[in-house]
Amino acid sequence: MIDMHTHTIFSDGELIPSELVRRAVVHGYRAIGITDHVDYSNVEHVLSNVKKAKYLEEELEITVFAGVEITHVPPRKIAPLASMAKKMGAEVVIVHGETINEPVIAGTNAAAVECEDVDILAHPGFITDDEVEKAIDNDVCLEITARNGHNRTNGYVAKIGMELGATLVVDTDAHSPGDLITSDFARKVAMGSGLSESEAESVLNNSLRFLE
């Protein structure tokens, strides 16, 4: 399992990094992205702390990525914040997409996929064809999520993503211990979005790009 979207106590997660990473190892994770929620008020604080969790790579058989999830930031401020985060050492930048489960500002998806510093657009809800095409142009992955609530539009995201040729990835958006999953369960999440077993396997393999 390669899961690039998780949270710790440095935003709204329940676990400190060592607890999260240890539990991920038990679930068979090869890599985990710790991507706590940020805006301009806390990005430096979050990254300075999350980067310290990389010491766990020396002790456990797992790759730990220090990252951020840009969350509920006004669209025109997303690109400069993504750039700032990368300059501060973020190894993965996620943008909290226009899930139907939260009042995300319209235009967030469009701003995210325009930005080359963004790696993943999380739970993008009813993303448009034009936005998917722009995500392809800028190599922004679209997320199929295991998280309850945000997963209500997984079928739509998978369908439009496959039709247009976007890079889809499966992540958990884990906030608590019970949110972590095995690779077998991730495959079921992908298939539950309407993908065939072979398509689901291909989507899971897309996350290998972060280890290259």
Secondary structure as UniProt FT lines:
FT   STRAND          2..6
FT   TURN            9..12
FT   HELIX           17..26
FT   TURN            27..28
FT   STRAND          31..38
FT   TURN            40..42
FT   HELIX           43..50
FT   HELIX           51..58
FT   STRAND          63..70
FT   HELIX           75..77
FT   HELIX           78..87
FT   TURN            88..89
FT   STRAND          92..96
FT   TURN            100..103
FT   TURN            106..107
FT   HELIX           108..113
FT   TURN            116..117
FT   STRAND          120..122
FT   HELIX           129..137
FT   TURN            138..139
FT   STRAND          141..145
FT   TURN            148..149
FT   HELIX           150..153
FT   HELIX           154..164
FT   STRAND          168..171
FT   HELIX           177..179
FT   HELIX           183..192
FT   TURN            193..194
FT   HELIX           197..206
FT   HELIX           207..211
//
